[in-house]
Amino acid sequence: MHMHHEHHDHDSMATPVEELVALMKYMVGHNAEHTHELEHLALDIKDAGNEEVYAEVMAAVENYHKGNDILAEALSKLA
């Protein structure tokens, strides 16, 4: 089971931009974890003998990678 853990330090002296950068860093990393999990799921589907669904999930994984690359680029511009 995958759990989402969030920690927000409301007493910090971070600026709004620093808070946005921190959230974006978290999201990029979190998305990468989910993408990796989907890749493993796809392989399990392939091992179960369903090549068609494997290909569909891997197409989604590729799109996740592309989206996360865009977010990472946006993060680099924000930081």
Buried (B, 14 or more C-beta within 10 A) or exposed (E): EEEEEEEEEEEEEEEEEEEBBBEBBEBBEBBBEEBEEBBEBBEEBBEEEBEEBBEEBBEEBEEBBEEBEEBBEEBEEEE
